[in-house]
Amino acid sequence: MARWIALLLLATCLVAGAKEAEPAAADPALEASMLRVAAELRCLVCQNQTIADSHSGLAEDLRREVREQLKRGASDEQVIQYMTDRYGDFVRYRPAFKATTAVLWIGPGVLLLVGIGVLAIVLRRRTRMAPELFEPDEDEANDGAAPGPTRGATP
C-alpha cells in the first residue's frame, strides 16, 4: 500500500512540474522572423547559446520581447539595435567590428601568431645548443651503454 501511495505522489509531482508548451505564433512569417532575430542574440544566462537555442527563463522572455516588437512593426535591425542598446554589445552573438570589440575579432589571430613565433624561437635555440647540454635518457644514465638495442635482444 505504501508503494502505491509513493508512486501516486511521484506521478503527481511530475505532472505538477510540467510546463505547458509555448504556443507558436499564429503568423508563420512572424515566427520565422523572430527565429532569425533570436539567432543573432546571445543568451545572457547561457552565454554560449543564442536565445533561439536556449531554454532559460531569460531567453524565453527575450524571445517574447522580440516577438512583440516584430508584431508592432519593428524591423529585424531595429529589434537587434534595441537589444544592443539595452544589454550592450555582449548580447549580439556576432558583435559588430568597432574599437570596443576589436579585441574579440583580432585577439585570437594575434595570440596564434605569438604562439607560433615563440615556438619558432625555442626550436631555433634548441637546434643551436650543444648535445652535452641536453639531459641524457634514463637508460643511458643508468648503465652507460650506447643507445641501441637492449642487451640480449636479437636483431
ChimeraX attribute file (.defattr): number of C-alpha atoms within 10 A of each C-alpha:
attribute: neighborCount
match mode: 1-to-1
recipient: residues
	/A:1	6
	/A:2	7
	/A:3	8
	/A:4	9
	/A:5	10
	/A:6	11
	/A:7	12
	/A:8	11
	/A:9	11
	/A:10	12
	/A:11	11
	/A:12	11
	/A:13	11
	/A:14	9
	/A:15	9
	/A:16	9
	/A:17	8
	/A:18	8
	/A:19	7
	/A:20	6
	/A:21	6
	/A:22	7
	/A:23	6
	/A:24	9
	/A:25	12
	/A:26	8
	/A:27	9
	/A:28	10
	/A:29	10
	/A:30	16
	/A:31	15
	/A:32	12
	/A:33	16
	/A:34	24
	/A:35	17
	/A:36	13
	/A:37	22
	/A:38	26
	/A:39	18
	/A:40	19
	/A:41	26
	/A:42	24
	/A:43	26
	/A:44	19
	/A:45	14
	/A:46	15
	/A:47	14
	/A:48	12
	/A:49	18
	/A:50	21
	/A:51	28
	/A:52	20
	/A:53	15
	/A:54	19
	/A:55	14
	/A:56	13
	/A:57	10
	/A:58	15
	/A:59	23
	/A:60	16
	/A:61	12
	/A:62	18
	/A:63	19
	/A:64	13
	/A:65	15
	/A:66	23
	/A:67	21
	/A:68	15
	/A:69	17
	/A:70	19
	/A:71	13
	/A:72	9
	/A:73	10
	/A:74	15
	/A:75	14
	/A:76	18
	/A:77	10
	/A:78	13
	/A:79	21
	/A:80	19
	/A:81	15
	/A:82	15
	/A:83	19
	/A:84	16
	/A:85	11
	/A:86	10
	/A:87	12
	/A:88	12
	/A:89	18
	/A:90	16
	/A:91	21
	/A:92	21
	/A:93	18
	/A:94	14
	/A:95	19
	/A:96	13
	/A:97	12
	/A:98	10
	/A:99	7
	/A:100	10
	/A:101	14
	/A:102	12
	/A:103	13
	/A:104	14
	/A:105	14
	/A:106	11
	/A:107	12
	/A:108	11
	/A:109	12
	/A:110	12
	/A:111	11
	/A:112	11
	/A:113	12
	/A:114	12
	/A:115	12
	/A:116	12
	/A:117	12
	/A:118	12
	/A:119	11
	/A:120	12
	/A:121	11
	/A:122	11
	/A:123	11
	/A:124	11
	/A:125	9
	/A:126	13
	/A:127	9
	/A:128	8
	/A:129	10
	/A:130	8
	/A:131	10
	/A:132	7
	/A:133	8
	/A:134	9
	/A:135	8
	/A:136	12
	/A:137	9
	/A:138	9
	/A:139	12
	/A:140	12
	/A:141	11
	/A:142	9
	/A:143	8
	/A:144	10
	/A:145	12
	/A:146	10
	/A:147	9
	/A:148	7
	/A:149	10
	/A:150	10
	/A:151	7
	/A:152	6
	/A:153	6
	/A:154	6
	/A:155	4
